[in-house]
Structure formats: structure tokens, C-alpha cells
Amino acid sequence: MTLVIRADHGAVRHLTLSRPRVLNALDTALLGELLDALATAVAEPAVRAIVLSGAGGAFSAGADLREALDAAGGVRRTELFGALYEAVGTCPLPVVAAVDGPCVGGGAELAAACDLRVAEPDAAFRFPGAALGIPVGAAKLVGLLGLGAAKDLVLTSRTVGAEEALRIGLVQRLVPAGEGLPAALELAAAIAANNPDAVRYLKRQLDRFSGLGDRIAAENDALHAHAEAGGDFTALTAPKPGAGGWSGGSWAGR
């Protein structure tokens, strides 16, 4: 069963999360397939931009809480989440999210890791790390929204509608219902039409100046330590000497 549907629109690679019966909840298999699809897109010279969307009226409800995982499986899935956030956040190609419906937890983190977000009126964002006891949410939002707005969304875990998301800078385009994906593809195509070397360089510079890669790496370290400790937050106050991110630029061999 294909969990990520791939389609090309000129120089734009469109990747669709396809688990609509569970609002595109992210399980281990979907995370792995999406990482593969992203790596393939980056490796193809003809692809100059990527659009991510969800099937069935939802972007993603976040981690699949019904997936049966033992302790090791839970740690491994956390590693895949971290690898995905890093792959999208530091992707050499521009990545645009087309968001409609629920965009929650890991799904919201995925959208926030993208370079730009296009939303429909029914889009609803939530970063529930504080409510669920998971150390995630700060790394991407502080750069996108500023410290105060990031603290508001992360510490309250409240739901943010599309209009507020546009006002605070979480969303760059708000379009009528049914026009999210076409607008995202149009935005990605406009970027892809520019000089590809310049786009890659400027994107890399923007990410570097914002410190995005370092923030994602630090948060991934915390997520990994927290998962290995079985959810014990005291593990985050005593990092192991020499510990770093686990992705190492590759997650092969899962």
C-alpha cells in the first residue's frame, strides 16, 4: 500500500500523505516512506521544489497513537520524526505545505518545518507538546513567530485557526476552500522558475542566519533522550558526554 503519493507538475514534486481514514496520522511506515520520497526528490536534478499535502481533507492529525509499539519501537519512531523534521527543515529544495483541515502535533511540526505554508479556511493548527508531555514545538515556532507568539502556542497547546495563523505569520497564504493545493503548487512553481543555484544558496543562507538547523538538532536531541528515558524529563537535564543528533544525515538501515 502506497502511503505517499508522488506526482510531478513541471519542476515541482508533489507528495501527498495518504492515510485519509486516520486523518493521515504518522506511523512508522508513513514516516519512512516520506523520508524516502523526500530523498528521492532532492536527488533528481529536474525537481526544483516540493509541495506536501494530505489526502481526504486533513493535512495530518500527528503521530498515530493507535500504532502498536514496544519501547524500542517507540524510540525508533521518535528517531524517524526527528529525521523527518531535519530533512524538511534543512532540505536544499524549497518545501511548501498545502494545509487544510487538522494539522496537529507531528503534522503541525512537519508543516512548520516547511519553508512556506498555504492554508485553506478550515485549517487548524495545534502544537500539543506541553499537553502530552513531549519536549517539542519550540524549535521551529520561535523562528517563525517570535518568542512571545511561540510561547503562546507551545505552552498553551491551544488550537489556532487559519485566520489567526495568517495574522501571526504561521501561514503565508490564506486561500478559499478547495484552492489550497493549486495555490501551493503555483507558489512552488514560481520559486522553481527562478535560478536554481540562487534559490538553493539563498535558502541555505536564510536557514543559516535564522539558526533553524541548530534549533532542530537541539530539539531532536531532547526528543531522543526523552524517548529513551521512557518520558522522564529529568533525562533532559543530564545529557550524555558527546551526545548529538541521531540522524547523521542518513537514517538508512531502519
C-alpha positions, 0 to 999 in steps of 0.5 A: 500500500502506497502511503505517499503519493508522488506526482510531478507538475513541471519542476515541482514534486508533489507528495501527498500523505495518504492515510485519509481514514486516520486523518493521515496520522504518522506511523512508522511506515508513513514516516519512512516512506516520506523520508524516502520520497523526500530523498528521492526528490532532492536527488533528481536534478529536474525537481526544483521544489516540493509541495506536501499535502494530505489526502481526504481533507486533513493535512495530518492529525500527528503521530498515530497513537493507535500504532502498536509499539514496544519501547524500542519501537517507540524510540525508533519512531521518535528517531524517524520524526526527528529525521523527518523534521531535519530533512524538511527543515534543512532540505536544499529544495524549497518545501511548501505545505498545502494545509487544510483541515487538522494539522496537529502535533507531528503534522503541525511540526512537519508543516512548520518545518516547511519553508512556506505554508498555504492554508485553506479556511478550515485549517487548524493548527495545534502544537500539543507538546506541553499537553502530552508531555513531549519536549517539542514545538519550540524549535521551529515556532520561535523562528517563525513567530517570535518568542512571545507568539511561540510561547503562546502556542507551545505552552498553551497547546491551544488550537489556532485557526487559519485566520489567526495563523495568517495574522501571526505569520504561521501561514503565508497564504490564506486561500478559499476552500478547495484552492489550497493545493493549486495555490501551493503548487503555483507558489512552488512553481514560481520559486522553481522558475527562478535560478536554481543555484540562487534559490538553493544558496539563498535558502541555505543562507536564510536557514543559516542566519535564522539558526533553524538547523541548530534549533532542530538538532537541539530539539531532536536531541531532547526528543531522543533522550526523552524517548529513551528515558521512557518520558522522564524529563529529568533525562533532559537535564543530564545529557550524555558526554558527546551526545548529538543528533541521531540522524547523521544525515542518513537514517538508512538501515531502519 
